[in-house]
Amino acid sequence: MQLKSYISVVGCHAEGEVGDVIVGGVLDAPRTCKTMYEKLVYFQTQRDDIRQLLLNEPRGRSSMNANLILPPCDPQAEAGFLIMESDEYAPMSGSNAICTATVLLETGMIPMVEPVTTFNLDTAAGLVGITAACENGKCKAVTFDNAASFVFGLDIPIEVPGLGTVRVDVAWGGMMFALVDAASCGLKIDNSHGPKLVEVGERIKRAVQSQYVPIHPENPLIKGVTNFCWTQPSEQIQDKLVAVNTVVVSPGRFDRSPCGTGTCARMAVMHARGELQVQQQFEHRSIIGTKFDCQIRATTKVGEHDAILARITGRAWITSFKQVVLDPTDPFPSGFRVPDQWHVPSDSS
């Protein structure tokens, strides 16, 4: 059989969020791409067939991501990777970084050193430091030191069809996030509120996109909100702050993990409000109860913005080894989407 594509993938999830890792069958971007962001643009504009093949049905589903391991552009990094999501190429993703680091170590692509392995990953959002706790050949936990996170605005009034004025925080955590307290919209982060959280979250996000366009001060090509985070107030439990969130990922589903970049964005908001201090322990929980252990390791500046440097720890597990193929006679080379799973809510209430 002659195949048009033969892609080797290691299945993986981090705290419930699927982040499969492509380990073979895809060539690097051209040498003219000098940064990981330029590689991102190349795959987005020239090789998006890979993302569509892997993530759309019948091979994929709405609640999964794919990570492409590539040679790094930064000489300080051992590997580079690009993050493919259902509707975008994310400059950075925490759960996907944890998946990628785990796969690199447990498959031997990066030598595992016990009890701790350290290395850097090159991403389109900048260099990300990895510290992996390792034991008996297993990567038991991954800590990543993210690039700087910062707030664009707090309590921004956004007019949302069917809801009126909603107060929105906008922050960068490796992706652009709009954050809203669920209670302000009469909702609670709970499975029983799931369909409404998705529908209203998507609606607010599209309203933000039409009314407020943040631009990253160090890369003006990164602009506009692409993710939405529902929050609930934090509470002090013993020696740490604990809070619940859920991120609504287009086209309308929950991030199963606490969302690494969303956590970084929320930590920047909390710090800006005086709710989270440097070195303070913070536990962020997902809608399914999984958690990331977090802290602000330092503060910095990004352009004119006060920023934080977040450190987040989570776990990942390899779930499969698979070869994804494309038969030249397959009628769905780009896959397809059906609205029972690929939900896109209407603008009306």
N, C-alpha and C positions, 0 to 999 in steps of 0.2 A: 504494500500500500504506500502510495506517495502522499505525504502529509504537508499541508501548508504551514503548520505550526506544531512544534513539539516542545513544550515548556515544562521544566522540572520545578516542582513546588513542594515546599515543606509546609504542611498545615500547622497552624499555631493559634493560640488565643492567650490574651493577657487579661486576667481578671474577668473573663467572659467575653471580651471583644475579640472577634476573629481578625487576625492580622497575618494571613498567609505570606510566605516569603519565597520569592522567585530566586532559585539558585542556579538555573541553567536554561539555555535555549533563547536568551535575549542578549544581543550584542550591545556594547556600550554606545553612548551618543558619540557623534563625530568629534574629532580632536579640536575643532573650532570652539567647542563648548568648554570654557575655562573655569566655570563655577558650577556647583550643584544646582543653583537656580537656573542657569542656562540649560543644563541637562533636563531639568523639569520642563522648561518651555519647549525643548525639542521633542520630548515624548508626548507632551500635551498637544502639540501642533502637527507632528509628523508620524507618531507611532501610537496614537490613541487606540488603535485596533487591539493592542495588547490588553489595556484596561477593560475595554468593552468585552473582549473574549472571556476574560477571567471573572469579571464581576457581574455581567448581565446573565440572565437565564439563557440557556439551560444549565450552564456550568457554575454560575454563581448565584447569589441571592442578595437581597437588599442589605442584610445585616452582616457584611463582611468587607474587608479591605485586602489589598495586596501590596506587598513591599518588594521593590526591585533593588537587589544588591548590585552596586556598580563600583568601579575604581573611584577612590576619593579624588577630589581636586585639591583639598587642603593637605599639605604634606604631614601635618600633625595627626591625621586620621588614618586608622587602619582600614576602614571601609567607608563607602558612601552608600546612601540608599534614598530611593524616591518612594513616596507614599501615594498610592492610588486609592481613591475613595469613589463611591458611587457617582458623585457629581463634580468632583474636583481632584486636583493634585495638591495635597496639603504640603506646605513648606516644612512642617514638623508635626509629629503626632507622638504623644507619650506612650500610649499602649502599643503602637506600631514599633516604636524604638525598643520597647521591652521585648516584643516578639522577635524583632530582628537580631538584637543582641543575644537572646537565648538560642536562636537557631545558629547563629555564627559560632557560638561556643560549643553547643551540644553536637554539631555535625563536624567539628574540627576545623572549620574554615578559619577561625582564630584560635590559637592554642589556649586551652584552659589551664589556668594556674590556680591551684587550691591553696588556701581557702578564699583568696580574692583575686580576681582578674580585672585589670583596668585597661581601658583603651578609649579612643575617640571615634565617634561616627560623624561623617560629614553630611550635613543636610542642607536643604535649600534655605533654611532659616539660620544657618550658622553651625558652628562646631558644637557637638553635644558630647559631654564626658560621660563615660559608662564605668560604673563600679559594680561588678557582679560577684555575689556570694556563691561560692562553688563548693560542692562536697560530693565525693564518690562519682564524679563524672556528670553530676547534675548541676545545672544553673538554678539555684534555689530562689534567688531574688535578684532583681536588677535595679540599681539606683542610677538615675540619669540627672545630670546637671544641665539644665536647659539654657538656651540663649536667653537674653534679657526679656522680661515681660513688663508691660506697662499699660497704664490707663489712658484712653483718649478722652473720655468724658464720663461723669457720673450724673445720674438722674436726668438724662436727656429726654425731653418730652417728645414722644412719637405718637402721631395720630394713626390709630389702627382701625380699619373698617370693622364695625360691629362691636368694638370695645371702647372707643373713645381715646383719651390720652393715656398712654402707658409710659411710666418712667423706666428708662433703660440705661444700664451701664454698658459702655463699649470699651473693650480691652484687647490687647494682643498677648497671646501666650505661646506663639508659634503658628497660630491661625487667628483670624479676626472673630471675636465673639461679641454677641449681644447677650447681656445677663439680666434676668428679671426674677424678682422674688415671686414664687408661685402664688403665695397668699394674696399678693396685690391684685391678682386676676381671679381670685376665688377658687384657687386650685391647690392641690397637695401632691407632692411627689410620692405617688403610690400607684401600684398596678391598676387599681380600680379607676383611677383618673387617666389611665394611659392614652386612650384615643383622643381625649380632649387636650391633654398636654401636647400631643403631637400636632393636632390640628391648629390649636391656638399658637403654639410655638412657631410653626411654619408661617402663620399669618403675620405674627409680630416681626419675624425676621424679614419677610418681604417688604413690610412697611419701613423698617429700618433701612433696608437697601435702597429704597426710593427717596428717603429723606435725609440720610446722613452717610457720608462716604469718607471713612478714615483712610489715610494714606500713610504707609510705613515710612518714617523719616529717613531710613537708610536704604530703602529699595522702593522707589515710587511705583514700581510695577505691581507691588503687593498692595492692593487697596480693596476696600469694601468688605462688609461683614458677610461671612459665609457660614457661620455656625451660631447656634442659639443654645443658651444654658439656663435652665430653670434652677433656682436656688431656694434653700430654706435656711433660716437663721442658724448660726452655729451655737453650740452649747459646750460649756466646760465639763468634761468628764474626767475625773481624777487629774492627771497632770497634762492633759492636752485638750485642744479644741477639736470638736467633732462636728461635721456638717454633712448634709446630704445634697446631692445635685443630680440632675440628669440632663444630658446634652441631646438635643434633637438634631439628628443628622439628616440632611436632605437625601432622598426625596420622601422623608417622613418616617423616621424610625429612631429608637433610642440607641445611644452608645451604651453597650452593656457594661463597660468598665466605668470608673469614675471620670474618665477622659483626662489624659495627661495635660494637653495644652489648655483644655478648659479649666483644669485645676490651677494651672499657672496663671491664667487670666483672672480667675477668681481670687487667688492669693494676692495679685497686684491690686485688685479692687479692695480687698479687705485691708491691705496695708495702707492704701490711700485713705481709707476711712478710720484708721487707727485701731482696727479690730484684730490685726495679726502683726506681731513684732518679729524682728530678725531673730532667728534661732528658736522661735516658739514652735512646739510640736503641734502639727495639724493633721487630722485624719479626715480624708474626704471619701465619702461612701457613694456607691452607685445605686440605681433603682433596684438592682438584684442583690444588694448587700455586700458586694465586694468592695475593697478599700485600697487606697493609696496612702502611704505614710509620707508626710510632706514637711518641709520647712523652708523658710527664706534663709539662704546661706549668706547673703550680702545684698547691698543696694548699689545702684549705679545710675547712669544717665544714658538715655537713647535720644539723641537730638536734644530737644528742649524738655523731654519727658523724664520725670523721676521714674526709676525702674527698679525691679527686683531681680535677683538671681535665684530661681527656685530649684530645689532638690526634691525629687520624688522617687519613692521606692514601690515597686510592685512585682508581681510574679507572672510567669508565662509557662505554658505547657505545649509541647509538640503533640499534635493530634493525628498527623498522617504524613505519608510520603506519596506523592502522586505525580503523574505525567498528564498534563492537559494538552489535548491535541485538537487540531482542526482538519477535518476531512474536506478536501476541495469540493466535494459535492454537497456539503452541509448547507441547507438553505438559510441558516442563521449564523453567518460568520461574525457578525457583531452582536449576536445575542438578541434578546428582546426583554421588554418589561410589560407586566400585566398589573393593572391598578389595584388588584386585591392585595398585593404585597408592596408595590411601589407607590405608596399613597402620596398624592399631592393635594392638600386641602384647597378649597375654594377661598376667595378673598372675602366672601360674605359670611356672616355669622350663621 
